[in-house]
Amino acid sequence: MPITKSAQKAIRKTARRKARNNQQTKKIKNLLKEVKKLVAAKKSDEAEKLLPQVYKLLDKAAKTKLMKKNTASRNKSRVTKTIAKSRQ
């Protein structure tokens, strides 16, 4: 157990941040799964409507250093590519 007050506070902060990060990560993963499901079900119009949401979450995650910038960019590119492929 931490002895100093600052160490105790650091543990509390870490727990809060971890919870927030996990929540945001789950949100991104669920949204990406939903888009992939829609594409598989040949509902590319509905999947395309979710793109702004996906972009927003990924950009925010990259901005807050939840994921690297290139990872977010790669995910955005892949999602867009899959939707474009399903439209053909």
Biopython code that builds the backbone (N, CA, C, O; Angstrom):
import numpy as np
from Bio.PDB.StructureBuilder import StructureBuilder

atoms = [
    (1, "MET", "N", (0.841, -1.193, 0.000)),
    (1, "MET", "CA", (0.000, 0.000, 0.000)),
    (1, "MET", "C", (0.881, 1.250, 0.000)),
    (1, "MET", "O", (1.973, 1.262, 0.567)),
    (2, "PRO", "N", (0.381, 2.289, -0.645)),
    (2, "PRO", "CA", (1.139, 3.534, -0.654)),
    (2, "PRO", "C", (1.116, 4.187, 0.724)),
    (2, "PRO", "O", (0.134, 4.099, 1.461)),
    (3, "ILE", "N", (2.201, 4.827, 1.039)),
    (3, "ILE", "CA", (2.321, 5.432, 2.361)),
    (3, "ILE", "C", (1.992, 6.924, 2.295)),
    (3, "ILE", "O", (1.203, 7.423, 3.096)),
    (4, "THR", "N", (2.588, 7.622, 1.355)),
    (4, "THR", "CA", (2.385, 9.072, 1.294)),
    (4, "THR", "C", (1.038, 9.412, 0.674)),
    (4, "THR", "O", (0.449, 8.628, -0.069)),
    (5, "LYS", "N", (0.574, 10.612, 1.009)),
    (5, "LYS", "CA", (-0.711, 11.075, 0.480)),
    (5, "LYS", "C", (-0.657, 11.228, -1.033)),
    (5, "LYS", "O", (-1.631, 10.941, -1.728)),
    (6, "SER", "N", (0.482, 11.681, -1.538)),
    (6, "SER", "CA", (0.591, 11.893, -2.978)),
    (6, "SER", "C", (0.533, 10.562, -3.734)),
    (6, "SER", "O", (-0.008, 10.490, -4.837)),
    (7, "ALA", "N", (1.088, 9.523, -3.135)),
    (7, "ALA", "CA", (1.038, 8.202, -3.766)),
    (7, "ALA", "C", (-0.386, 7.656, -3.759)),
    (7, "ALA", "O", (-0.813, 7.006, -4.714)),
    (8, "GLN", "N", (-1.123, 7.925, -2.672)),
    (8, "GLN", "CA", (-2.523, 7.496, -2.601)),
    (8, "GLN", "C", (-3.355, 8.219, -3.658)),
    (8, "GLN", "O", (-4.208, 7.624, -4.317)),
    (9, "LYS", "N", (-3.090, 9.495, -3.801)),
    (9, "LYS", "CA", (-3.812, 10.284, -4.798)),
    (9, "LYS", "C", (-3.473, 9.794, -6.208)),
    (9, "LYS", "O", (-4.344, 9.730, -7.076)),
    (10, "ALA", "N", (-2.212, 9.451, -6.428)),
    (10, "ALA", "CA", (-1.794, 8.958, -7.740)),
    (10, "ALA", "C", (-2.539, 7.672, -8.096)),
    (10, "ALA", "O", (-2.914, 7.468, -9.250)),
    (11, "ILE", "N", (-2.749, 6.819, -7.117)),
    (11, "ILE", "CA", (-3.478, 5.570, -7.359)),
    (11, "ILE", "C", (-4.933, 5.865, -7.717)),
    (11, "ILE", "O", (-5.493, 5.239, -8.617)),
    (12, "ARG", "N", (-5.544, 6.821, -7.012)),
    (12, "ARG", "CA", (-6.932, 7.192, -7.319)),
    (12, "ARG", "C", (-7.038, 7.759, -8.732)),
    (12, "ARG", "O", (-7.956, 7.419, -9.478)),
    (13, "LYS", "N", (-6.095, 8.623, -9.091)),
    (13, "LYS", "CA", (-6.091, 9.221, -10.431)),
    (13, "LYS", "C", (-5.929, 8.154, -11.507)),
    (13, "LYS", "O", (-6.607, 8.182, -12.534)),
    (14, "THR", "N", (-5.027, 7.221, -11.260)),
    (14, "THR", "CA", (-4.777, 6.154, -12.221)),
    (14, "THR", "C", (-6.036, 5.312, -12.434)),
    (14, "THR", "O", (-6.357, 4.934, -13.561)),
    (15, "ALA", "N", (-6.735, 5.026, -11.354)),
    (15, "ALA", "CA", (-7.956, 4.216, -11.457)),
    (15, "ALA", "C", (-9.018, 4.938, -12.278)),
    (15, "ALA", "O", (-9.683, 4.332, -13.118)),
    (16, "ARG", "N", (-9.173, 6.250, -12.028)),
    (16, "ARG", "CA", (-10.162, 7.037, -12.786)),
    (16, "ARG", "C", (-9.809, 7.072, -14.264)),
    (16, "ARG", "O", (-10.670, 6.891, -15.125)),
    (17, "ARG", "N", (-8.529, 7.309, -14.550)),
    (17, "ARG", "CA", (-8.085, 7.392, -15.946)),
    (17, "ARG", "C", (-8.238, 6.053, -16.649)),
    (17, "ARG", "O", (-8.646, 5.994, -17.809)),
    (18, "LYS", "N", (-7.909, 4.976, -15.939)),
    (18, "LYS", "CA", (-8.031, 3.644, -16.528)),
    (18, "LYS", "C", (-9.489, 3.346, -16.874)),
    (18, "LYS", "O", (-9.784, 2.797, -17.936)),
    (19, "ALA", "N", (-10.390, 3.710, -15.976)),
    (19, "ALA", "CA", (-11.814, 3.477, -16.224)),
    (19, "ALA", "C", (-12.284, 4.262, -17.444)),
    (19, "ALA", "O", (-13.022, 3.739, -18.280)),
    (20, "ARG", "N", (-11.854, 5.514, -17.543)),
    (20, "ARG", "CA", (-12.247, 6.367, -18.668)),
    (20, "ARG", "C", (-11.677, 5.820, -19.983)),
    (20, "ARG", "O", (-12.371, 5.769, -20.999)),
    (21, "ASN", "N", (-10.407, 5.413, -19.946)),
    (21, "ASN", "CA", (-9.764, 4.872, -21.142)),
    (21, "ASN", "C", (-10.433, 3.573, -21.602)),
    (21, "ASN", "O", (-10.656, 3.368, -22.796)),
    (22, "ASN", "N", (-10.750, 2.702, -20.644)),
    (22, "ASN", "CA", (-11.410, 1.441, -20.990)),
    (22, "ASN", "C", (-12.777, 1.686, -21.606)),
    (22, "ASN", "O", (-13.166, 1.019, -22.564)),
    (23, "GLN", "N", (-13.499, 2.645, -21.052)),
    (23, "GLN", "CA", (-14.828, 2.972, -21.560)),
    (23, "GLN", "C", (-14.734, 3.487, -22.994)),
    (23, "GLN", "O", (-15.513, 3.086, -23.859)),
    (24, "GLN", "N", (-13.790, 4.363, -23.235)),
    (24, "GLN", "CA", (-13.628, 4.941, -24.565)),
    (24, "GLN", "C", (-13.177, 3.875, -25.572)),
    (24, "GLN", "O", (-13.638, 3.865, -26.713)),
    (25, "THR", "N", (-12.283, 2.986, -25.152)),
    (25, "THR", "CA", (-11.806, 1.919, -26.024)),
    (25, "THR", "C", (-12.950, 0.985, -26.396)),
    (25, "THR", "O", (-13.081, 0.589, -27.555)),
    (26, "LYS", "N", (-13.784, 0.630, -25.408)),
    (26, "LYS", "CA", (-14.928, -0.242, -25.675)),
    (26, "LYS", "C", (-15.893, 0.416, -26.646)),
    (26, "LYS", "O", (-16.441, -0.242, -27.531)),
    (27, "LYS", "N", (-16.097, 1.709, -26.479)),
    (27, "LYS", "CA", (-17.005, 2.445, -27.358)),
    (27, "LYS", "C", (-16.517, 2.377, -28.815)),
    (27, "LYS", "O", (-17.303, 2.156, -29.737)),
    (28, "ILE", "N", (-15.220, 2.570, -28.996)),
    (28, "ILE", "CA", (-14.636, 2.527, -30.340)),
    (28, "ILE", "C", (-14.780, 1.125, -30.930)),
    (28, "ILE", "O", (-15.207, 0.970, -32.074)),
    (29, "LYS", "N", (-14.422, 0.107, -30.148)),
    (29, "LYS", "CA", (-14.482, -1.267, -30.637)),
    (29, "LYS", "C", (-15.908, -1.659, -31.010)),
    (29, "LYS", "O", (-16.133, -2.284, -32.047)),
    (30, "ASN", "N", (-16.872, -1.292, -30.163)),
    (30, "ASN", "CA", (-18.264, -1.633, -30.436)),
    (30, "ASN", "C", (-18.770, -0.951, -31.696)),
    (30, "ASN", "O", (-19.504, -1.553, -32.480)),
    (31, "LEU", "N", (-18.383, 0.296, -31.892)),
    (31, "LEU", "CA", (-18.825, 1.027, -33.071)),
    (31, "LEU", "C", (-18.216, 0.420, -34.337)),
    (31, "LEU", "O", (-18.894, 0.302, -35.358)),
    (32, "LEU", "N", (-16.945, 0.038, -34.271)),
    (32, "LEU", "CA", (-16.302, -0.597, -35.420)),
    (32, "LEU", "C", (-16.965, -1.943, -35.742)),
    (32, "LEU", "O", (-17.159, -2.281, -36.910)),
    (33, "LYS", "N", (-17.312, -2.708, -34.696)),
    (33, "LYS", "CA", (-18.007, -3.981, -34.901)),
    (33, "LYS", "C", (-19.364, -3.753, -35.547)),
    (33, "LYS", "O", (-19.772, -4.499, -36.437)),
    (34, "GLU", "N", (-20.058, -2.717, -35.093)),
    (34, "GLU", "CA", (-21.380, -2.411, -35.633)),
    (34, "GLU", "C", (-21.294, -2.062, -37.120)),
    (34, "GLU", "O", (-22.124, -2.501, -37.916)),
    (35, "VAL", "N", (-20.293, -1.275, -37.482)),
    (35, "VAL", "CA", (-20.107, -0.912, -38.889)),
    (35, "VAL", "C", (-19.816, -2.167, -39.716)),
    (35, "VAL", "O", (-20.370, -2.338, -40.802)),
    (36, "LYS", "N", (-18.948, -3.045, -39.202)),
    (36, "LYS", "CA", (-18.623, -4.270, -39.928)),
    (36, "LYS", "C", (-19.852, -5.169, -40.083)),
    (36, "LYS", "O", (-20.032, -5.803, -41.123)),
    (37, "LYS", "N", (-20.693, -5.221, -39.052)),
    (37, "LYS", "CA", (-21.926, -6.007, -39.127)),
    (37, "LYS", "C", (-22.847, -5.458, -40.209)),
    (37, "LYS", "O", (-23.415, -6.215, -40.996)),
    (38, "LEU", "N", (-22.988, -4.143, -40.242)),
    (38, "LEU", "CA", (-23.846, -3.515, -41.241)),
    (38, "LEU", "C", (-23.326, -3.777, -42.652)),
    (38, "LEU", "O", (-24.107, -4.024, -43.571)),
    (39, "VAL", "N", (-22.022, -3.722, -42.818)),
    (39, "VAL", "CA", (-21.426, -3.975, -44.135)),
    (39, "VAL", "C", (-21.681, -5.436, -44.539)),
    (39, "VAL", "O", (-21.999, -5.723, -45.693)),
    (40, "ALA", "N", (-21.538, -6.341, -43.579)),
    (40, "ALA", "CA", (-21.777, -7.759, -43.868)),
    (40, "ALA", "C", (-23.231, -8.011, -44.225)),
    (40, "ALA", "O", (-23.536, -8.907, -45.013)),
    (41, "ALA", "N", (-24.133, -7.217, -43.643)),
    (41, "ALA", "CA", (-25.565, -7.367, -43.906)),
    (41, "ALA", "C", (-26.001, -6.551, -45.125)),
    (41, "ALA", "O", (-27.196, -6.385, -45.369)),
    (42, "LYS", "N", (-25.042, -6.048, -45.881)),
    (42, "LYS", "CA", (-25.297, -5.273, -47.113)),
    (42, "LYS", "C", (-26.094, -3.989, -46.850)),
    (42, "LYS", "O", (-26.886, -3.555, -47.686)),
    (43, "LYS", "N", (-25.873, -3.399, -45.688)),
    (43, "LYS", "CA", (-26.531, -2.125, -45.352)),
    (43, "LYS", "C", (-25.478, -1.024, -45.324)),
    (43, "LYS", "O", (-25.222, -0.416, -44.285)),
    (44, "SER", "N", (-24.879, -0.779, -46.471)),
    (44, "SER", "CA", (-23.765, 0.167, -46.526)),
    (44, "SER", "C", (-24.218, 1.608, -46.290)),
    (44, "SER", "O", (-23.424, 2.435, -45.842)),
    (45, "ASP", "N", (-25.493, 1.922, -46.588)),
    (45, "ASP", "CA", (-25.988, 3.280, -46.333)),
    (45, "ASP", "C", (-25.983, 3.590, -44.841)),
    (45, "ASP", "O", (-25.557, 4.663, -44.413)),
    (46, "GLU", "N", (-26.467, 2.625, -44.058)),
    (46, "GLU", "CA", (-26.492, 2.817, -42.603)),
    (46, "GLU", "C", (-25.069, 2.859, -42.039)),
    (46, "GLU", "O", (-24.774, 3.620, -41.117)),
    (47, "ALA", "N", (-24.206, 2.035, -42.605)),
    (47, "ALA", "CA", (-22.811, 2.018, -42.146)),
    (47, "ALA", "C", (-22.146, 3.358, -42.447)),
    (47, "ALA", "O", (-21.350, 3.858, -41.652)),
    (48, "GLU", "N", (-22.477, 3.928, -43.590)),
    (48, "GLU", "CA", (-21.889, 5.214, -43.970)),
    (48, "GLU", "C", (-22.350, 6.340, -43.046)),
    (48, "GLU", "O", (-21.620, 7.305, -42.818)),
    (49, "LYS", "N", (-23.567, 6.208, -42.517)),
    (49, "LYS", "CA", (-24.078, 7.220, -41.586)),
    (49, "LYS", "C", (-23.317, 7.199, -40.263)),
    (49, "LYS", "O", (-23.287, 8.199, -39.545)),
    (50, "LEU", "N", (-22.706, 6.063, -39.942)),
    (50, "LEU", "CA", (-21.936, 5.945, -38.696)),
    (50, "LEU", "C", (-20.497, 6.452, -38.840)),
    (50, "LEU", "O", (-19.792, 6.624, -37.846)),
    (51, "LEU", "N", (-20.070, 6.689, -40.084)),
    (51, "LEU", "CA", (-18.680, 7.114, -40.315)),
    (51, "LEU", "C", (-18.285, 8.364, -39.535)),
    (51, "LEU", "O", (-17.215, 8.375, -38.926)),
    (52, "PRO", "N", (-19.109, 9.430, -39.526)),
    (52, "PRO", "CA", (-18.699, 10.614, -38.743)),
    (52, "PRO", "C", (-18.467, 10.308, -37.268)),
    (52, "PRO", "O", (-17.560, 10.857, -36.643)),
    (53, "GLN", "N", (-19.304, 9.420, -36.716)),
    (53, "GLN", "CA", (-19.123, 9.020, -35.318)),
    (53, "GLN", "C", (-17.796, 8.296, -35.128)),
    (53, "GLN", "O", (-17.062, 8.558, -34.175)),
    (54, "VAL", "N", (-17.504, 7.386, -36.045)),
    (54, "VAL", "CA", (-16.252, 6.623, -35.974)),
    (54, "VAL", "C", (-15.070, 7.573, -36.053)),
    (54, "VAL", "O", (-14.138, 7.486, -35.253)),
    (55, "TYR", "N", (-15.111, 8.478, -37.019)),
    (55, "TYR", "CA", (-14.018, 9.441, -37.187)),
    (55, "TYR", "C", (-13.830, 10.269, -35.923)),
    (55, "TYR", "O", (-12.703, 10.487, -35.478)),
    (56, "LYS", "N", (-14.931, 10.728, -35.349)),
    (56, "LYS", "CA", (-14.855, 11.584, -34.168)),
    (56, "LYS", "C", (-14.196, 10.847, -33.003)),
    (56, "LYS", "O", (-13.302, 11.378, -32.344)),
    (57, "LEU", "N", (-14.652, 9.610, -32.760)),
    (57, "LEU", "CA", (-14.090, 8.845, -31.647)),
    (57, "LEU", "C", (-12.615, 8.530, -31.857)),
    (57, "LEU", "O", (-11.817, 8.631, -30.926)),
    (58, "LEU", "N", (-12.252, 8.148, -33.081)),
    (58, "LEU", "CA", (-10.854, 7.809, -33.347)),
    (58, "LEU", "C", (-9.957, 9.038, -33.252)),
    (58, "LEU", "O", (-8.851, 8.960, -32.716)),
    (59, "ASP", "N", (-10.429, 10.178, -33.771)),
    (59, "ASP", "CA", (-9.628, 11.400, -33.684)),
    (59, "ASP", "C", (-9.426, 11.826, -32.236)),
    (59, "ASP", "O", (-8.341, 12.253, -31.841)),
    (60, "LYS", "N", (-10.491, 11.701, -31.458)),
    (60, "LYS", "CA", (-10.393, 12.087, -30.050)),
    (60, "LYS", "C", (-9.444, 11.159, -29.287)),
    (60, "LYS", "O", (-8.686, 11.597, -28.421)),
    (61, "ALA", "N", (-9.505, 9.872, -29.628)),
    (61, "ALA", "CA", (-8.615, 8.901, -28.976)),
    (61, "ALA", "C", (-7.153, 9.207, -29.318)),
    (61, "ALA", "O", (-6.274, 9.086, -28.465)),
    (62, "ALA", "N", (-6.903, 9.598, -30.558)),
    (62, "ALA", "CA", (-5.536, 9.939, -30.953)),
    (62, "ALA", "C", (-5.095, 11.233, -30.277)),
    (62, "ALA", "O", (-3.940, 11.369, -29.872)),
    (63, "LYS", "N", (-6.015, 12.172, -30.160)),
    (63, "LYS", "CA", (-5.689, 13.467, -29.554)),
    (63, "LYS", "C", (-5.340, 13.314, -28.074)),
    (63, "LYS", "O", (-4.425, 13.967, -27.572)),
    (64, "THR", "N", (-6.076, 12.448, -27.384)),
    (64, "THR", "CA", (-5.842, 12.263, -25.949)),
    (64, "THR", "C", (-4.819, 11.166, -25.669)),
    (64, "THR", "O", (-4.662, 10.733, -24.527)),
    (65, "LYS", "N", (-4.120, 10.717, -26.722)),
    (65, "LYS", "CA", (-3.054, 9.722, -26.606)),
    (65, "LYS", "C", (-3.558, 8.360, -26.114)),
    (65, "LYS", "O", (-2.797, 7.585, -25.533)),
    (66, "LEU", "N", (-4.836, 8.076, -26.348)),
    (66, "LEU", "CA", (-5.375, 6.764, -26.022)),
    (66, "LEU", "C", (-4.837, 5.743, -27.019)),
    (66, "LEU", "O", (-4.582, 4.588, -26.675)),
    (67, "MET", "N", (-4.671, 6.194, -28.262)),
    (67, "MET", "CA", (-4.020, 5.374, -29.281)),
    (67, "MET", "C", (-3.151, 6.289, -30.122)),
    (67, "MET", "O", (-3.335, 7.507, -30.134)),
    (68, "LYS", "N", (-2.209, 5.694, -30.819)),
    (68, "LYS", "CA", (-1.304, 6.500, -31.630)),
    (68, "LYS", "C", (-2.047, 7.076, -32.832)),
    (68, "LYS", "O", (-3.061, 6.541, -33.281)),
    (69, "LYS", "N", (-1.514, 8.175, -33.331)),
    (69, "LYS", "CA", (-2.148, 8.874, -34.444)),
    (69, "LYS", "C", (-2.257, 7.989, -35.684)),
    (69, "LYS", "O", (-3.288, 7.971, -36.356)),
    (70, "ASN", "N", (-1.189, 7.262, -35.978)),
    (70, "ASN", "CA", (-1.196, 6.409, -37.169)),
    (70, "ASN", "C", (-2.170, 5.239, -37.029)),
    (70, "ASN", "O", (-2.753, 4.793, -38.018)),
    (71, "THR", "N", (-2.342, 4.749, -35.821)),
    (71, "THR", "CA", (-3.295, 3.660, -35.582)),
    (71, "THR", "C", (-4.710, 4.142, -35.853)),
    (71, "THR", "O", (-5.496, 3.452, -36.502)),
    (72, "ALA", "N", (-5.030, 5.325, -35.354)),
    (72, "ALA", "CA", (-6.353, 5.896, -35.590)),
    (72, "ALA", "C", (-6.575, 6.121, -37.075)),
    (72, "ALA", "O", (-7.646, 5.829, -37.607)),
    (73, "SER", "N", (-5.561, 6.640, -37.734)),
    (73, "SER", "CA", (-5.647, 6.898, -39.166)),
    (73, "SER", "C", (-5.841, 5.599, -39.942)),
    (73, "SER", "O", (-6.637, 5.543, -40.879)),
    (74, "ARG", "N", (-5.123, 4.570, -39.555)),
    (74, "ARG", "CA", (-5.235, 3.271, -40.222)),
    (74, "ARG", "C", (-6.634, 2.688, -40.050)),
    (74, "ARG", "O", (-7.211, 2.148, -40.995)),
    (75, "ASN", "N", (-7.173, 2.800, -38.843)),
    (75, "ASN", "CA", (-8.521, 2.296, -38.582)),
    (75, "ASN", "C", (-9.559, 3.041, -39.411)),
    (75, "ASN", "O", (-10.468, 2.431, -39.974)),
    (76, "LYS", "N", (-9.418, 4.358, -39.483)),
    (76, "LYS", "CA", (-10.348, 5.162, -40.280)),
    (76, "LYS", "C", (-10.284, 4.748, -41.740)),
    (76, "LYS", "O", (-11.313, 4.610, -42.401)),
    (77, "SER", "N", (-9.088, 4.555, -42.231)),
    (77, "SER", "CA", (-8.890, 4.179, -43.630)),
    (77, "SER", "C", (-9.522, 2.820, -43.920)),
    (77, "SER", "O", (-10.199, 2.651, -44.934)),
    (78, "ARG", "N", (-9.304, 1.873, -43.050)),
    (78, "ARG", "CA", (-9.824, 0.522, -43.267)),
    (78, "ARG", "C", (-11.345, 0.491, -43.234)),
    (78, "ARG", "O", (-11.971, -0.198, -44.039)),
    (79, "VAL", "N", (-11.938, 1.231, -42.312)),
    (79, "VAL", "CA", (-13.395, 1.265, -42.228)),
    (79, "VAL", "C", (-13.980, 1.892, -43.490)),
    (79, "VAL", "O", (-14.953, 1.390, -44.054)),
    (80, "THR", "N", (-13.379, 2.986, -43.919)),
    (80, "THR", "CA", (-13.852, 3.658, -45.125)),
    (80, "THR", "C", (-13.724, 2.745, -46.337)),
    (80, "THR", "O", (-14.612, 2.690, -47.188)),
    (81, "LYS", "N", (-12.613, 2.036, -46.399)),
    (81, "LYS", "CA", (-12.363, 1.125, -47.517)),
    (81, "LYS", "C", (-13.414, 0.007, -47.564)),
    (81, "LYS", "O", (-13.927, -0.315, -48.636)),
    (82, "THR", "N", (-13.732, -0.582, -46.411)),
    (82, "THR", "CA", (-14.701, -1.672, -46.381)),
    (82, "THR", "C", (-16.084, -1.195, -46.802)),
    (82, "THR", "O", (-16.806, -1.907, -47.500)),
    (83, "ILE", "N", (-16.453, 0.020, -46.375)),
    (83, "ILE", "CA", (-17.759, 0.562, -46.762)),
    (83, "ILE", "C", (-17.784, 0.839, -48.265)),
    (83, "ILE", "O", (-18.774, 0.557, -48.941)),
    (84, "ALA", "N", (-16.701, 1.385, -48.773)),
    (84, "ALA", "CA", (-16.632, 1.686, -50.216)),
    (84, "ALA", "C", (-16.696, 0.395, -51.034)),
    (84, "ALA", "O", (-17.325, 0.359, -52.091)),
    (85, "LYS", "N", (-16.049, -0.658, -50.546)),
    (85, "LYS", "CA", (-16.065, -1.941, -51.251)),
    (85, "LYS", "C", (-17.478, -2.525, -51.291)),
    (85, "LYS", "O", (-17.900, -3.099, -52.295)),
    (86, "SER", "N", (-18.193, -2.368, -50.185)),
    (86, "SER", "CA", (-19.538, -2.946, -50.121)),
    (86, "SER", "C", (-20.534, -2.201, -51.012)),
    (86, "SER", "O", (-21.564, -2.758, -51.392)),
    (87, "ARG", "N", (-20.236, -0.969, -51.339)),
    (87, "ARG", "CA", (-21.123, -0.172, -52.203)),
    (87, "ARG", "C", (-21.067, -0.650, -53.649)),
    (87, "ARG", "O", (-22.014, -0.431, -54.405)),
    (88, "GLN", "N", (-19.985, -1.292, -54.042)),
    (88, "GLN", "CA", (-19.836, -1.694, -55.444)),
    (88, "GLN", "C", (-20.675, -2.891, -55.781)),
    (88, "GLN", "O", (-20.661, -3.353, -56.922)),
]
sb = StructureBuilder()
sb.init_structure("model")
sb.init_model(0)
sb.init_chain("A")
sb.init_seg("    ")
for serial, (resi, resn, name, xyz) in enumerate(atoms, 1):
    if name == "N":
        sb.init_residue(resn, " ", resi, " ")
    sb.init_atom(name, np.array(xyz, "f"), 0.0, 1.0, " ", f" {name:<3s}", serial, name[0])
structure = sb.get_structure()
